[in-house]
Amino acid sequence: MNPGMVGATGTLLLIMACSVIIGCDRGGPVTTPERTAGAGGSGGESESAPECHRDHHCDRYLRCIEGECAVPPAITGEVTESTPRATFNSPDGEELASFYLELAVSRQEQRRGLMYREEMRDDWGMLFIYPSDRELSFWMRNTLIELDMIFIDGEGVVVGIVERAEPLTETPRSVDGLSRYVLEINGGLAGEVGIQAGSRMKLFDVDPTHQPTAQ
């Protein structure tokens, strides 16, 4: 699902803000309110591969890739030399897991998030990036796959995890504490690989302005 840049003004305002910005996993011509976190989508490529400039020019879960609406890489598994990546280490430095990333930085990208997707590869996730630490809340409207939501602060430290968020629900999901990032991965993976509060995230092939301050 997807979260928008949401402040801490109450659950209702959070949900409204999320709907305005992001539709978690989110977005492209979508007539239903879009949320603030989550995933969505379904398999299969667009027959016409319409031209685009932004994700919201594309239908449902398709993303705007090199000027065309295309199936997202978290579904196809396509990796290039510049594909963003995140690694997670335990507090004592042991590497726990590595994920390729789709990034959700703009308001439109965050509104769409993982909406309408029927699958996502286990070695991929969607990373929502905000300008600074804040209270974030995500829901699962139009999100078809179960997700773990990993909330991470501006220094790259995991603040908390929402595990196995139920698809197609509008319950606000959040953790105690402020976060700058939320990584959405397939449900159950965080516990399987040992990611927990206090684990540390490092980013690779991500713009320096989006890097954790303790990178």
Secondary structure, 3 states (H helix, E strand, C coil): CECCCCCCCCHHHHHHHHHHHCCECCCCCCCCCCCCECCCECCCCCCCCCECCCHHHCCCCCEEECCEEECCHHHHCCCCCCCCEEEEECCCCCEEEEEEEEEECCHHHHHHCCCCECCCCCCEEEEEEEEEEECCCECCCCCCCCEEEEEECCCCEEEEEEEEECCCCCCCECCCCCEEEEEEEECCHHHHHCCCCCCEEEEECCCHHHCCCCC
